[in-house]
Amino acid sequence: MGYRWFVRQSAQSLGLGGWVRNREDGTVEAEVEGSAAALDELVARLKDGNPAARVDSIETRPVPPRGETGFRIAV
């Protein structure tokens, strides 16, 4: 399973909404919304990462909610 799929599966299991995508520079970007506790848990899971991926760092910053209800892999 690729990292984007791992992010999507993790977010969905926590009831979070948003999206994840690859960036041209090889990094992965995501916008996620939901409860603070679920967001904290997602960040913890992403730091542990998917065994098939290397996670060097995770940066977080708040963004305004958009009312996302599902979680998708964006292009």
PQR file with spaces between the fields and no chain letter, atoms N, CA, C, O and H, PARSE charges and radii, in Angstrom:
ATOM       1  N    MET     1       0.857   -1.167    0.000 -0.4000 1.5000
ATOM       2  CA   MET     1       0.000    0.000    0.000 -0.0000 2.0000
ATOM       3  C    MET     1       0.904    1.231    0.000  0.5500 1.7000
ATOM       4  O    MET     1       1.835    1.315    0.800 -0.5500 1.4000
ATOM       5  N    GLY     2       0.634    2.185   -0.894 -0.4000 1.5000
ATOM       6  CA   GLY     2       1.389    3.423   -0.951 -0.0000 2.0000
ATOM       7  C    GLY     2       1.021    4.358    0.190  0.5500 1.7000
ATOM       8  O    GLY     2       0.034    4.146    0.894 -0.5500 1.4000
ATOM       9  H    GLY     2      -0.122    2.116   -1.544  0.4000 1.0000
ATOM      10  N    TYR     3       1.828    5.390    0.357 -0.4000 1.5000
ATOM      11  CA   TYR     3       1.627    6.292    1.485 -0.0000 2.0000
ATOM      12  C    TYR     3       0.302    7.048    1.400  0.5500 1.7000
ATOM      13  O    TYR     3      -0.370    7.221    2.416 -0.5500 1.4000
ATOM      14  H    TYR     3       2.630    5.562   -0.215  0.4000 1.0000
ATOM      15  N    ARG     4      -0.086    7.504    0.200 -0.4000 1.5000
ATOM      16  CA   ARG     4      -1.370    8.211    0.078 -0.0000 2.0000
ATOM      17  C    ARG     4      -2.526    7.306    0.479  0.5500 1.7000
ATOM      18  O    ARG     4      -3.466    7.749    1.139 -0.5500 1.4000
ATOM      19  H    ARG     4       0.460    7.364   -0.626  0.4000 1.0000
ATOM      20  N    TRP     5      -2.458    6.047    0.083 -0.4000 1.5000
ATOM      21  CA   TRP     5      -3.513    5.093    0.449 -0.0000 2.0000
ATOM      22  C    TRP     5      -3.509    4.867    1.958  0.5500 1.7000
ATOM      23  O    TRP     5      -4.567    4.734    2.572 -0.5500 1.4000
ATOM      24  H    TRP     5      -1.695    5.687   -0.454  0.4000 1.0000
ATOM      25  N    PHE     6      -2.320    4.824    2.552 -0.4000 1.5000
ATOM      26  CA   PHE     6      -2.196    4.685    3.996 -0.0000 2.0000
ATOM      27  C    PHE     6      -2.829    5.883    4.705  0.5500 1.7000
ATOM      28  O    PHE     6      -3.555    5.719    5.685 -0.5500 1.4000
ATOM      29  H    PHE     6      -1.460    4.932    2.053  0.4000 1.0000
ATOM      30  N    VAL     7      -2.550    7.083    4.205 -0.4000 1.5000
ATOM      31  CA   VAL     7      -3.138    8.292    4.793 -0.0000 2.0000
ATOM      32  C    VAL     7      -4.661    8.238    4.682  0.5500 1.7000
ATOM      33  O    VAL     7      -5.365    8.489    5.660 -0.5500 1.4000
ATOM      34  H    VAL     7      -1.960    7.216    3.409  0.4000 1.0000
ATOM      35  N    ARG     8      -5.165    7.912    3.499 -0.4000 1.5000
ATOM      36  CA   ARG     8      -6.616    7.843    3.300 -0.0000 2.0000
ATOM      37  C    ARG     8      -7.258    6.829    4.230  0.5500 1.7000
ATOM      38  O    ARG     8      -8.258    7.131    4.880 -0.5500 1.4000
ATOM      39  H    ARG     8      -4.592    7.708    2.705  0.4000 1.0000
ATOM      40  N    GLN     9      -6.698    5.637    4.299 -0.4000 1.5000
ATOM      41  CA   GLN     9      -7.261    4.592    5.152 -0.0000 2.0000
ATOM      42  C    GLN     9      -7.243    5.030    6.619  0.5500 1.7000
ATOM      43  O    GLN     9      -8.216    4.821    7.344 -0.5500 1.4000
ATOM      44  H    GLN     9      -5.886    5.392    3.771  0.4000 1.0000
ATOM      45  N    SER    10      -6.146    5.630    7.049 -0.4000 1.5000
ATOM      46  CA   SER    10      -6.031    6.090    8.436 -0.0000 2.0000
ATOM      47  C    SER    10      -7.052    7.177    8.729  0.5500 1.7000
ATOM      48  O    SER    10      -7.723    7.137    9.760 -0.5500 1.4000
ATOM      49  H    SER    10      -5.356    5.799    6.461  0.4000 1.0000
ATOM      50  N    ALA    11      -7.175    8.150    7.829 -0.4000 1.5000
ATOM      51  CA   ALA    11      -8.123    9.254    8.022 -0.0000 2.0000
ATOM      52  C    ALA    11      -9.562    8.742    8.050  0.5500 1.7000
ATOM      53  O    ALA    11     -10.356    9.153    8.896 -0.5500 1.4000
ATOM      54  H    ALA    11      -6.630    8.183    6.991  0.4000 1.0000
ATOM      55  N    GLN    12      -9.891    7.850    7.128 -0.4000 1.5000
ATOM      56  CA   GLN    12     -11.248    7.310    7.087 -0.0000 2.0000
ATOM      57  C    GLN    12     -11.570    6.539    8.357  0.5500 1.7000
ATOM      58  O    GLN    12     -12.685    6.633    8.870 -0.5500 1.4000
ATOM      59  H    GLN    12      -9.246    7.516    6.440  0.4000 1.0000
ATOM      60  N    SER    13     -10.615    5.782    8.870 -0.4000 1.5000
ATOM      61  CA   SER    13     -10.874    4.993   10.075 -0.0000 2.0000
ATOM      62  C    SER    13     -11.110    5.883   11.291  0.5500 1.7000
ATOM      63  O    SER    13     -11.723    5.455   12.269 -0.5500 1.4000
ATOM      64  H    SER    13      -9.709    5.706    8.453  0.4000 1.0000
ATOM      65  N    LEU    14     -10.622    7.128   11.228 -0.4000 1.5000
ATOM      66  CA   LEU    14     -10.812    8.079   12.326 -0.0000 2.0000
ATOM      67  C    LEU    14     -11.987    9.024   12.077  0.5500 1.7000
ATOM      68  O    LEU    14     -12.248    9.912   12.888 -0.5500 1.4000
ATOM      69  H    LEU    14     -10.124    7.476   10.434  0.4000 1.0000
ATOM      70  N    GLY    15     -12.699    8.839   10.956 -0.4000 1.5000
ATOM      71  CA   GLY    15     -13.854    9.670   10.649 -0.0000 2.0000
ATOM      72  C    GLY    15     -13.500   11.083   10.213  0.5500 1.7000
ATOM      73  O    GLY    15     -14.293   12.008   10.392 -0.5500 1.4000
ATOM      74  H    GLY    15     -12.486    8.118   10.297  0.4000 1.0000
ATOM      75  N    LEU    16     -12.318   11.254    9.645 -0.4000 1.5000
ATOM      76  CA   LEU    16     -11.858   12.573    9.207 -0.0000 2.0000
ATOM      77  C    LEU    16     -12.209   12.823    7.751  0.5500 1.7000
ATOM      78  O    LEU    16     -12.355   11.880    6.973 -0.5500 1.4000
ATOM      79  H    LEU    16     -11.674   10.502    9.500  0.4000 1.0000
ATOM      80  N    GLY    17     -12.342   14.078    7.383 -0.4000 1.5000
ATOM      81  CA   GLY    17     -12.605   14.459    6.005 -0.0000 2.0000
ATOM      82  C    GLY    17     -11.403   15.169    5.417  0.5500 1.7000
ATOM      83  O    GLY    17     -10.569   15.703    6.149 -0.5500 1.4000
ATOM      84  H    GLY    17     -12.223   14.844    8.015  0.4000 1.0000
ATOM      85  N    GLY    18     -11.313   15.178    4.084 -0.4000 1.5000
ATOM      86  CA   GLY    18     -10.240   15.917    3.431 -0.0000 2.0000
ATOM      87  C    GLY    18      -9.678   15.201    2.237  0.5500 1.7000
ATOM      88  O    GLY    18     -10.367   14.432    1.566 -0.5500 1.4000
ATOM      89  H    GLY    18     -11.991   14.744    3.490  0.4000 1.0000
ATOM      90  N    TRP    19      -8.404   15.465    1.977 -0.4000 1.5000
ATOM      91  CA   TRP    19      -7.745   14.889    0.797 -0.0000 2.0000
ATOM      92  C    TRP    19      -6.245   14.761    1.043  0.5500 1.7000
ATOM      93  O    TRP    19      -5.694   15.368    1.961 -0.5500 1.4000
ATOM      94  H    TRP    19      -7.845   16.089    2.522  0.4000 1.0000
ATOM      95  N    VAL    20      -5.598   13.958    0.203 -0.4000 1.5000
ATOM      96  CA   VAL    20      -4.147   13.777    0.214 -0.0000 2.0000
ATOM      97  C    VAL    20      -3.681   13.699   -1.237  0.5500 1.7000
ATOM      98  O    VAL    20      -4.391   13.174   -2.095 -0.5500 1.4000
ATOM      99  H    VAL    20      -6.045   13.464   -0.543  0.4000 1.0000
ATOM     100  N    ARG    21      -2.478   14.226   -1.509 -0.4000 1.5000
ATOM     101  CA   ARG    21      -1.941   14.171   -2.876 -0.0000 2.0000
ATOM     102  C    ARG    21      -0.419   14.206   -2.848  0.5500 1.7000
ATOM     103  O    ARG    21       0.190   14.656   -1.877 -0.5500 1.4000
ATOM     104  H    ARG    21      -1.901   14.652   -0.812  0.4000 1.0000
ATOM     105  N    ASN    22       0.179   13.726   -3.926 -0.4000 1.5000
ATOM     106  CA   ASN    22       1.609   13.863   -4.139 -0.0000 2.0000
ATOM     107  C    ASN    22       1.879   15.244   -4.704  0.5500 1.7000
ATOM     108  O    ASN    22       1.092   15.764   -5.495 -0.5500 1.4000
ATOM     109  H    ASN    22      -0.316   13.361   -4.715  0.4000 1.0000
ATOM     110  N    ARG    23       2.990   15.837   -4.299 -0.4000 1.5000
ATOM     111  CA   ARG    23       3.418   17.113   -4.863 -0.0000 2.0000
ATOM     112  C    ARG    23       4.544   16.850   -5.854  0.5500 1.7000
ATOM     113  O    ARG    23       5.187   15.802   -5.809 -0.5500 1.4000
ATOM     114  H    ARG    23       3.630   15.415   -3.657  0.4000 1.0000
ATOM     115  N    GLU    24       4.777   17.796   -6.738 -0.4000 1.5000
ATOM     116  CA   GLU    24       5.804   17.619   -7.771 -0.0000 2.0000
ATOM     117  C    GLU    24       7.193   17.412   -7.191  0.5500 1.7000
ATOM     118  O    GLU    24       8.034   16.778   -7.828 -0.5500 1.4000
ATOM     119  H    GLU    24       4.255   18.648   -6.774  0.4000 1.0000
ATOM     120  N    ASP    25       7.458   17.936   -5.984 -0.4000 1.5000
ATOM     121  CA   ASP    25       8.787   17.794   -5.382 -0.0000 2.0000
ATOM     122  C    ASP    25       8.976   16.457   -4.661  0.5500 1.7000
ATOM     123  O    ASP    25      10.009   16.237   -4.029 -0.5500 1.4000
ATOM     124  H    ASP    25       6.775   18.451   -5.465  0.4000 1.0000
ATOM     125  N    GLY    26       7.981   15.563   -4.753 -0.4000 1.5000
ATOM     126  CA   GLY    26       8.086   14.242   -4.143 -0.0000 2.0000
ATOM     127  C    GLY    26       7.516   14.143   -2.740  0.5500 1.7000
ATOM     128  O    GLY    26       7.451   13.053   -2.171 -0.5500 1.4000
ATOM     129  H    GLY    26       7.142   15.742   -5.266  0.4000 1.0000
ATOM     130  N    THR    27       7.101   15.272   -2.176 -0.4000 1.5000
ATOM     131  CA   THR    27       6.479   15.236   -0.855 -0.0000 2.0000
ATOM     132  C    THR    27       4.987   14.930   -0.989  0.5500 1.7000
ATOM     133  O    THR    27       4.430   14.943   -2.087 -0.5500 1.4000
ATOM     134  H    THR    27       7.154   16.157   -2.639  0.4000 1.0000
ATOM     135  N    VAL    28       4.371   14.661    0.124 -0.4000 1.5000
ATOM     136  CA   VAL    28       2.934   14.387    0.173 -0.0000 2.0000
ATOM     137  C    VAL    28       2.278   15.509    0.959  0.5500 1.7000
ATOM     138  O    VAL    28       2.783   15.924    2.002 -0.5500 1.4000
ATOM     139  H    VAL    28       4.824   14.650    1.016  0.4000 1.0000
ATOM     140  N    GLU    29       1.147   15.998    0.457 -0.4000 1.5000
ATOM     141  CA   GLU    29       0.401   17.088    1.097 -0.0000 2.0000
ATOM     142  C    GLU    29      -1.009   16.596    1.388  0.5500 1.7000
ATOM     143  O    GLU    29      -1.595   15.855    0.599 -0.5500 1.4000
ATOM     144  H    GLU    29       0.736   15.661   -0.390  0.4000 1.0000
ATOM     145  N    ALA    30      -1.546   17.013    2.526 -0.4000 1.5000
ATOM     146  CA   ALA    30      -2.908   16.639    2.881 -0.0000 2.0000
ATOM     147  C    ALA    30      -3.588   17.796    3.585  0.5500 1.7000
ATOM     148  O    ALA    30      -2.950   18.571    4.297 -0.5500 1.4000
ATOM     149  H    ALA    30      -1.070   17.615    3.168  0.4000 1.0000
ATOM     150  N    GLU    31      -4.890   17.902    3.376 -0.4000 1.5000
ATOM     151  CA   GLU    31      -5.746   18.792    4.158 -0.0000 2.0000
ATOM     152  C    GLU    31      -6.768   17.905    4.827  0.5500 1.7000
ATOM     153  O    GLU    31      -7.480   17.151    4.164 -0.5500 1.4000
ATOM     154  H    GLU    31      -5.408   17.272    2.798  0.4000 1.0000
ATOM     155  N    VAL    32      -6.839   17.997    6.142 -0.4000 1.5000
ATOM     156  CA   VAL    32      -7.676   17.087    6.905 -0.0000 2.0000
ATOM     157  C    VAL    32      -8.463   17.887    7.933  0.5500 1.7000
ATOM     158  O    VAL    32      -7.930   18.814    8.544 -0.5500 1.4000
ATOM     159  H    VAL    32      -6.260   18.609    6.680  0.4000 1.0000
ATOM     160  N    GLU    33      -9.724   17.532    8.125 -0.4000 1.5000
ATOM     161  CA   GLU    33     -10.514   18.202    9.157 -0.0000 2.0000
ATOM     162  C    GLU    33     -11.304   17.194    9.970  0.5500 1.7000
ATOM     163  O    GLU    33     -11.704   16.138    9.481 -0.5500 1.4000
ATOM     164  H    GLU    33     -10.157   16.779    7.629  0.4000 1.0000
ATOM     165  N    GLY    34     -11.514   17.556   11.226 -0.4000 1.5000
ATOM     166  CA   GLY    34     -12.241   16.714   12.155 -0.0000 2.0000
ATOM     167  C    GLY    34     -11.937   17.147   13.574  0.5500 1.7000
ATOM     168  O    GLY    34     -11.442   18.252   13.797 -0.5500 1.4000
ATOM     169  H    GLY    34     -11.189   18.414   11.624  0.4000 1.0000
ATOM     170  N    SER    35     -12.226   16.297   14.521 -0.4000 1.5000
ATOM     171  CA   SER    35     -11.996   16.645   15.929 -0.0000 2.0000
ATOM     172  C    SER    35     -10.499   16.731   16.210  0.5500 1.7000
ATOM     173  O    SER    35      -9.684   16.097   15.540 -0.5500 1.4000
ATOM     174  H    SER    35     -12.628   15.399   14.339  0.4000 1.0000
ATOM     175  N    ALA    36     -10.163   17.526   17.214 -0.4000 1.5000
ATOM     176  CA   ALA    36      -8.755   17.688   17.591 -0.0000 2.0000
ATOM     177  C    ALA    36      -8.133   16.351   17.989  0.5500 1.7000
ATOM     178  O    ALA    36      -6.988   16.071   17.634 -0.5500 1.4000
ATOM     179  H    ALA    36     -10.826   18.040   17.758  0.4000 1.0000
ATOM     180  N    ALA    37      -8.875   15.527   18.719 -0.4000 1.5000
ATOM     181  CA   ALA    37      -8.348   14.230   19.156 -0.0000 2.0000
ATOM     182  C    ALA    37      -8.068   13.323   17.958  0.5500 1.7000
ATOM     183  O    ALA    37      -7.036   12.653   17.915 -0.5500 1.4000
ATOM     184  H    ALA    37      -9.805   15.754   19.007  0.4000 1.0000
ATOM     185  N    ALA    38      -8.986   13.299   16.981 -0.4000 1.5000
ATOM     186  CA   ALA    38      -8.792   12.462   15.798 -0.0000 2.0000
ATOM     187  C    ALA    38      -7.632   12.975   14.953  0.5500 1.7000
ATOM     188  O    ALA    38      -6.871   12.182   14.399 -0.5500 1.4000
ATOM     189  H    ALA    38      -9.824   13.844   17.016  0.4000 1.0000
ATOM     190  N    LEU    39      -7.491   14.292   14.849 -0.4000 1.5000
ATOM     191  CA   LEU    39      -6.368   14.860   14.098 -0.0000 2.0000
ATOM     192  C    LEU    39      -5.036   14.517   14.763  0.5500 1.7000
ATOM     193  O    LEU    39      -4.067   14.186   14.079 -0.5500 1.4000
ATOM     194  H    LEU    39      -8.109   14.937   15.299  0.4000 1.0000
ATOM     195  N    ASP    40      -4.985   14.596   16.090 -0.4000 1.5000
ATOM     196  CA   ASP    40      -3.763   14.228   16.812 -0.0000 2.0000
ATOM     197  C    ASP    40      -3.416   12.765   16.578  0.5500 1.7000
ATOM     198  O    ASP    40      -2.251   12.422   16.381 -0.5500 1.4000
ATOM     199  H    ASP    40      -5.771   14.865   16.645  0.4000 1.0000
ATOM     200  N    GLU    41      -4.424   11.907   16.599 -0.4000 1.5000
ATOM     201  CA   GLU    41      -4.191   10.480   16.359 -0.0000 2.0000
ATOM     202  C    GLU    41      -3.694   10.244   14.936  0.5500 1.7000
ATOM     203  O    GLU    41      -2.804    9.422   14.721 -0.5500 1.4000
ATOM     204  H    GLU    41      -5.372   12.185   16.758  0.4000 1.0000
ATOM     205  N    LEU    42      -4.256   10.952   13.971 -0.4000 1.5000
ATOM     206  CA   LEU    42      -3.795   10.795   12.583 -0.0000 2.0000
ATOM     207  C    LEU    42      -2.326   11.190   12.469  0.5500 1.7000
ATOM     208  O    LEU    42      -1.538   10.463   11.865 -0.5500 1.4000
ATOM     209  H    LEU    42      -4.979   11.620   14.146  0.4000 1.0000
ATOM     210  N    VAL    43      -1.954   12.318   13.034 -0.4000 1.5000
ATOM     211  CA   VAL    43      -0.553   12.755   12.965 -0.0000 2.0000
ATOM     212  C    VAL    43       0.361   11.709   13.597  0.5500 1.7000
ATOM     213  O    VAL    43       1.440   11.432   13.071 -0.5500 1.4000
ATOM     214  H    VAL    43      -2.594   12.909   13.525  0.4000 1.0000
ATOM     215  N    ALA    44      -0.057   11.127   14.716 -0.4000 1.5000
ATOM     216  CA   ALA    44       0.747   10.073   15.349 -0.0000 2.0000
ATOM     217  C    ALA    44       0.905    8.876   14.415  0.5500 1.7000
ATOM     218  O    ALA    44       1.998    8.324   14.294 -0.5500 1.4000
ATOM     219  H    ALA    44      -0.933   11.351   15.143  0.4000 1.0000
ATOM     220  N    ARG    45      -0.173    8.475   13.759 -0.4000 1.5000
ATOM     221  CA   ARG    45      -0.100    7.338   12.822 -0.0000 2.0000
ATOM     222  C    ARG    45       0.790    7.671   11.633  0.5500 1.7000
ATOM     223  O    ARG    45       1.553    6.821   11.174 -0.5500 1.4000
ATOM     224  H    ARG    45      -1.061    8.924   13.857  0.4000 1.0000
ATOM     225  N    LEU    46       0.701    8.897   11.131 -0.4000 1.5000
ATOM     226  CA   LEU    46       1.501    9.277    9.968 -0.0000 2.0000
ATOM     227  C    LEU    46       2.975    9.347   10.313  0.5500 1.7000
ATOM     228  O    LEU    46       3.821    9.051    9.469 -0.5500 1.4000
ATOM     229  H    LEU    46       0.082    9.587   11.504  0.4000 1.0000
ATOM     230  N    LYS    47       3.297    9.732   11.536 -0.4000 1.5000
ATOM     231  CA   LYS    47       4.698    9.748   11.963 -0.0000 2.0000
ATOM     232  C    LYS    47       5.267    8.343   12.009  0.5500 1.7000
ATOM     233  O    LYS    47       6.416    8.119   11.626 -0.5500 1.4000
ATOM     234  H    LYS    47       2.610    9.972   12.222  0.4000 1.0000
ATOM     235  N    ASP    48       4.454    7.381   12.485 -0.4000 1.5000
ATOM     236  CA   ASP    48       4.893    5.984   12.479 -0.0000 2.0000
ATOM     237  C    ASP    48       5.016    5.495   11.045  0.5500 1.7000
ATOM     238  O    ASP    48       5.927    4.742   10.702 -0.5500 1.4000
ATOM     239  H    ASP    48       3.521    7.563   12.797  0.4000 1.0000
ATOM     240  N    GLY    49       4.084    5.938   10.220 -0.4000 1.5000
ATOM     241  CA   GLY    49       4.146    5.689    8.785 -0.0000 2.0000
ATOM     242  C    GLY    49       3.796    4.292    8.345  0.5500 1.7000
ATOM     243  O    GLY    49       3.595    3.376    9.142 -0.5500 1.4000
ATOM     244  H    GLY    49       3.343    6.549   10.499  0.4000 1.0000
ATOM     245  N    ASN    50       3.736    4.178    7.074 -0.4000 1.5000
ATOM     246  CA   ASN    50       3.517    2.921    6.380 -0.0000 2.0000
ATOM     247  C    ASN    50       4.888    2.265    6.239  0.5500 1.7000
ATOM     248  O    ASN    50       5.844    2.943    5.863 -0.5500 1.4000
ATOM     249  H    ASN    50       3.899    4.922    6.426  0.4000 1.0000
ATOM     250  N    PRO    51       5.016    0.979    6.524 -0.5600 1.5000
ATOM     251  CA   PRO    51       6.325    0.330    6.404  0.2800 2.0000
ATOM     252  C    PRO    51       6.956    0.469    5.018  0.5500 1.7000
ATOM     253  O    PRO    51       8.174    0.350    4.883 -0.5500 1.4000
ATOM     254  N    ALA    52       6.151    0.716    3.996 -0.4000 1.5000
ATOM     255  CA   ALA    52       6.674    0.843    2.638 -0.0000 2.0000
ATOM     256  C    ALA    52       7.133    2.266    2.313  0.5500 1.7000
ATOM     257  O    ALA    52       7.603    2.524    1.205 -0.5500 1.4000
ATOM     258  H    ALA    52       5.161    0.812    4.106  0.4000 1.0000
ATOM     259  N    ALA    53       7.002    3.193    3.269 -0.4000 1.5000
ATOM     260  CA   ALA    53       7.350    4.593    3.003 -0.0000 2.0000
ATOM     261  C    ALA    53       8.356    5.100    4.036  0.5500 1.7000
ATOM     262  O    ALA    53       8.442    4.591    5.153 -0.5500 1.4000
ATOM     263  H    ALA    53       6.621    2.984    4.170  0.4000 1.0000
ATOM     264  N    ARG    54       9.108    6.114    3.627 -0.4000 1.5000
ATOM     265  CA   ARG    54      10.037    6.778    4.543 -0.0000 2.0000
ATOM     266  C    ARG    54       9.460    8.147    4.890  0.5500 1.7000
ATOM     267  O    ARG    54       9.207    8.959    3.999 -0.5500 1.4000
ATOM     268  H    ARG    54       9.038    6.527    2.720  0.4000 1.0000
ATOM     269  N    VAL    55       9.254    8.402    6.164 -0.4000 1.5000
ATOM     270  CA   VAL    55       8.739    9.690    6.621 -0.0000 2.0000
ATOM     271  C    VAL    55       9.874   10.417    7.330  0.5500 1.7000
ATOM     272  O    VAL    55      10.319    9.997    8.398 -0.5500 1.4000
ATOM     273  H    VAL    55       9.459    7.742    6.887  0.4000 1.0000
ATOM     274  N    ASP    56      10.340   11.510    6.728 -0.4000 1.5000
ATOM     275  CA   ASP    56      11.418   12.298    7.329 -0.0000 2.0000
ATOM     276  C    ASP    56      10.883   13.333    8.303  0.5500 1.7000
ATOM     277  O    ASP    56      11.486   13.580    9.347 -0.5500 1.4000
ATOM     278  H    ASP    56       9.979   11.851    5.861  0.4000 1.0000
ATOM     279  N    SER    57       9.759   13.935    7.968 -0.4000 1.5000
ATOM     280  CA   SER    57       9.170   14.948    8.843 -0.0000 2.0000
ATOM     281  C    SER    57       7.712   15.159    8.466  0.5500 1.7000
ATOM     282  O    SER    57       7.272   14.833    7.363 -0.5500 1.4000
ATOM     283  H    SER    57       9.268   13.735    7.120  0.4000 1.0000
ATOM     284  N    ILE    58       6.978   15.718    9.425 -0.4000 1.5000
ATOM     285  CA   ILE    58       5.583   16.095    9.195 -0.0000 2.0000
ATOM     286  C    ILE    58       5.421   17.518    9.687  0.5500 1.7000
ATOM     287  O    ILE    58       5.804   17.848   10.810 -0.5500 1.4000
ATOM     288  H    ILE    58       7.335   15.984   10.321  0.4000 1.0000
ATOM     289  N    GLU    59       4.853   18.352    8.843 -0.4000 1.5000
ATOM     290  CA   GLU    59       4.564   19.726    9.214 -0.0000 2.0000
ATOM     291  C    GLU    59       3.062   19.891    9.284  0.5500 1.7000
ATOM     292  O    GLU    59       2.343   19.402    8.412 -0.5500 1.4000
ATOM     293  H    GLU    59       4.542   18.083    7.932  0.4000 1.0000
ATOM     294  N    THR    60       2.579   20.571   10.308 -0.4000 1.5000
ATOM     295  CA   THR    60       1.144   20.829   10.426 -0.0000 2.0000
ATOM     296  C    THR    60       0.920   22.323   10.590  0.5500 1.7000
ATOM     297  O    THR    60       1.755   23.049   11.131 -0.5500 1.4000
ATOM     298  H    THR    60       3.163   20.967   11.016  0.4000 1.0000
ATOM     299  N    ARG    61      -0.229   22.753   10.107 -0.4000 1.5000
ATOM     300  CA   ARG    61      -0.661   24.134   10.307 -0.0000 2.0000
ATOM     301  C    ARG    61      -2.174   24.170   10.169  0.5500 1.7000
ATOM     302  O    ARG    61      -2.743   23.402    9.393 -0.5500 1.4000
ATOM     303  H    ARG    61      -0.907   22.164    9.667  0.4000 1.0000
ATOM     304  N    PRO    62      -2.826   25.043   10.905 -0.5600 1.5000
ATOM     305  CA   PRO    62      -4.287   25.124   10.816  0.2800 2.0000
ATOM     306  C    PRO    62      -4.735   25.774    9.511  0.5500 1.7000
ATOM     307  O    PRO    62      -4.095   26.697    9.007 -0.5500 1.4000
ATOM     308  N    VAL    63      -5.835   25.280    8.981 -0.4000 1.5000
ATOM     309  CA   VAL    63      -6.485   25.880    7.810 -0.0000 2.0000
ATOM     310  C    VAL    63      -7.978   25.951    8.114  0.5500 1.7000
ATOM     311  O    VAL    63      -8.478   25.162    8.916 -0.5500 1.4000
ATOM     312  H    VAL    63      -6.355   24.531    9.390  0.4000 1.0000
ATOM     313  N    PRO    64      -8.693   26.877    7.492 -0.5600 1.5000
ATOM     314  CA   PRO    64     -10.133   26.962    7.733  0.2800 2.0000
ATOM     315  C    PRO    64     -10.854   25.687    7.261  0.5500 1.7000
ATOM     316  O    PRO    64     -10.540   25.168    6.190 -0.5500 1.4000
ATOM     317  N    PRO    65     -11.806   25.184    8.039 -0.5600 1.5000
ATOM     318  CA   PRO    65     -12.573   24.005    7.612  0.2800 2.0000
ATOM     319  C    PRO    65     -13.352   24.301    6.330  0.5500 1.7000
ATOM     320  O    PRO    65     -13.807   25.423    6.104 -0.5500 1.4000
ATOM     321  N    ARG    66     -13.492   23.270    5.502 -0.4000 1.5000
ATOM     322  CA   ARG    66     -14.228   23.405    4.245 -0.0000 2.0000
ATOM     323  C    ARG    66     -15.500   22.571    4.223  0.5500 1.7000
ATOM     324  O    ARG    66     -16.227   22.566    3.230 -0.5500 1.4000
ATOM     325  H    ARG    66     -13.122   22.359    5.686  0.4000 1.0000
ATOM     326  N    GLY    67     -15.768   21.868    5.312 -0.4000 1.5000
ATOM     327  CA   GLY    67     -16.962   21.029    5.351 -0.0000 2.0000
ATOM     328  C    GLY    67     -16.788   19.697    4.649  0.5500 1.7000
ATOM     329  O    GLY    67     -17.768   19.101    4.201 -0.5500 1.4000
ATOM     330  H    GLY    67     -15.177   21.872    6.119  0.4000 1.0000
ATOM     331  N    GLU    68     -15.549   19.218    4.545 -0.4000 1.5000
ATOM     332  CA   GLU    68     -15.293   17.932    3.899 -0.0000 2.0000
ATOM     333  C    GLU    68     -15.936   16.812    4.717  0.5500 1.7000
ATOM     334  O    GLU    68     -15.827   16.797    5.943 -0.5500 1.4000
ATOM     335  H    GLU    68     -14.753   19.702    4.908  0.4000 1.0000
ATOM     336  N    THR    69     -16.599   15.884    4.047 -0.4000 1.5000
ATOM     337  CA   THR    69     -17.220   14.772    4.750 -0.0000 2.0000
ATOM     338  C    THR    69     -16.586   13.435    4.396  0.5500 1.7000
ATOM     339  O    THR    69     -16.697   12.489    5.176 -0.5500 1.4000
ATOM     340  H    THR    69     -16.687   15.896    3.051  0.4000 1.0000
ATOM     341  N    GLY    70     -15.945   13.326    3.281 -0.4000 1.5000
ATOM     342  CA   GLY    70     -15.256   12.110    2.888 -0.0000 2.0000
ATOM     343  C    GLY    70     -13.765   12.378    2.804  0.5500 1.7000
ATOM     344  O    GLY    70     -13.321   13.510    2.996 -0.5500 1.4000
ATOM     345  H    GLY    70     -15.855   14.094    2.647  0.4000 1.0000
ATOM     346  N    PHE    71     -12.998   11.348    2.521 -0.4000 1.5000
ATOM     347  CA   PHE    71     -11.563   11.522    2.361 -0.0000 2.0000
ATOM     348  C    PHE    71     -11.159   10.904    1.036  0.5500 1.7000
ATOM     349  O    PHE    71     -11.499    9.759    0.740 -0.5500 1.4000
ATOM     350  H    PHE    71     -13.359   10.428    2.365  0.4000 1.0000
ATOM     351  N    ARG    72     -10.424   11.679    0.237 -0.4000 1.5000
ATOM     352  CA   ARG    72     -10.089   11.237   -1.123 -0.0000 2.0000
ATOM     353  C    ARG    72      -8.618   11.433   -1.430  0.5500 1.7000
ATOM     354  O    ARG    72      -7.928   12.226   -0.790 -0.5500 1.4000
ATOM     355  H    ARG    72     -10.147   12.609    0.477  0.4000 1.0000
ATOM     356  N    ILE    73      -8.160   10.701   -2.415 -0.4000 1.5000
ATOM     357  CA   ILE    73      -6.822   10.907   -2.969 -0.0000 2.0000
ATOM     358  C    ILE    73      -7.010   11.868   -4.143  0.5500 1.7000
ATOM     359  O    ILE    73      -7.693   11.547   -5.116 -0.5500 1.4000
ATOM     360  H    ILE    73      -8.721   10.056   -2.936  0.4000 1.0000
ATOM     361  N    ALA    74      -6.402   13.038   -4.041 -0.4000 1.5000
ATOM     362  CA   ALA    74      -6.529   14.073   -5.073 -0.0000 2.0000
ATOM     363  C    ALA    74      -5.403   13.918   -6.093  0.5500 1.7000
ATOM     364  O    ALA    74      -4.383   13.275   -5.843 -0.5500 1.4000
ATOM     365  H    ALA    74      -5.847   13.299   -3.251  0.4000 1.0000
ATOM     366  N    VAL    75      -5.627   14.520   -7.229 -0.4000 1.5000
ATOM     367  CA   VAL    75      -4.626   14.479   -8.302 -0.0000 2.0000
ATOM     368  C    VAL    75      -3.864   15.777   -8.332  0.5500 1.7000
ATOM     369  O    VAL    75      -2.973   15.950   -9.163 -0.5500 1.4000
ATOM     370  H    VAL    75      -6.456   15.042   -7.432  0.4000 1.0000
